[in-house]
Every structure is written in C-alpha cells, then in structure tokens.
Amino acid sequence: MSKGQDSPSHLIGLGRISGAHGIRGAVKVRPDAAAATTDPEVFAAVAEVVVGGHKYTIIQADRLKNQVLLVLAGIDSRDRAEQLVGQEVLGDRRRFPQLPPGEYYWFQLLGLPVYDAGNGALLGHLQEILPTPGHDVYVVVEGRREVLFPAVEEVVVEINLAEGLIRVAPPQGLLEAYAD
C-alpha cells in the first residue's frame, strides 16, 4: 500500500473478487462473513477499496444476485478485472453508513463477550453469525463449548457497543443442552 493510506486496523474485509463481469472491467464481489453485506450503498459510502495492496475508487456499485458488482477506477478491461479474481476487497469500516438504532454490522458484534442477562455469567464470545431465512444465529464459544443462540429480541436482550458486550436470556433448557 502506498503512503498516506488508512491504517490497516480500520480496514475490514468486504469480500473477495469472484469474477469479472462483462468486457469493461466490472468485478463481482462475494461478501465476506465479517462484513456480511451485499448492499451496494455500503460500498458506495466506503467510496474506495484496497485490493491486492492497491487503492481503487469505486465508480459504481450495484447488486448482482447475492454479490456486489463494482466498477473500479483504473480497471477498464475484462483482462484487468480477471487479474483481480481471488483477491480480498478491503474497505474502511469508519466509512460505513450509520445504521438505525438496534441494527448492527456483523463486524461490530463479532468477538464481543456474551453474558447471561439473568446471572451475569460470561457465556463466551461471539465467534460467528449464521444467517438463516428466519433470523440470524449467534455462535458463542467458550473454550471447547459452542452454544447457538437465536438472534431474536426475546433472547438477545442487549447489545451495548459502548461497553463492548452482549447480554442474552437463554431459553429454558438451552444451556443445559450444551452442558459438557
């Protein structure tokens, strides 16, 4: 990366270039699990991405099925686009659009400690979020124990980014089902 670029700590994986699209150099980006967005407005707000250590300005971002179609400045042919296939696409997390209250980007939640709202016990850390048609599922890991929590209001009672924690009210019998 060239001098003057953003600190890598502010860069987040948005996805990986999965292929070229058309003959004018557009690329298809399969979203990264940590960012988990196929919203072209997020890519447009980020305005520029880092691919293979080079910074590119986003000229256009559109949805293409479950991927994002990007037109990048300087990538003007299919051959140039194909050279980027397989590369990770990084964007500045500070440029993500503000979400409405109660909505979060996955990267904001992953890694947070998860506590039992009833007794305050640490249940583990949010390691993964599994999207399902009905609701997401939070995978909370502590040591070798892995517990799956439905990400619904009745279970996830508090997400506090300022304090850096999540509180859950496990359904009756859930923790016992995962007992060692």
TACOR-V857075 format. One record per run of one state. SS is the DSSP state (@ for helix, = for strand, . for the rest). FROM is the first residue (numbers start at 1). TO is the last residue. If there is no record, write none. Layout:
# TACOR-V857075
{{SS | FROM | TO} {SS | FROM | TO}}
This chain:
# TACOR-V857075
{{. | 1 | 7} {@ | 8 | 10} {= | 11 | 21} {. | 22 | 25} {= | 26 | 31} {. | 32 | 39} {@ | 40 | 46} {. | 47 | 47} {= | 48 | 51} {. | 52 | 53} {= | 54 | 64} {. | 65 | 66} {= | 67 | 72} {. | 73 | 77} {@ | 78 | 82} {. | 83 | 87} {= | 88 | 92} {@ | 93 | 95} {. | 96 | 105} {@ | 106 | 109} {. | 110 | 112} {= | 113 | 116} {. | 117 | 121} {= | 122 | 130} {. | 131 | 136} {= | 137 | 142} {. | 143 | 144} {= | 145 | 150} {. | 151 | 155} {= | 156 | 160} {. | 161 | 164} {= | 165 | 168} {. | 169 | 173} {@ | 174 | 177} {. | 178 | 180}}
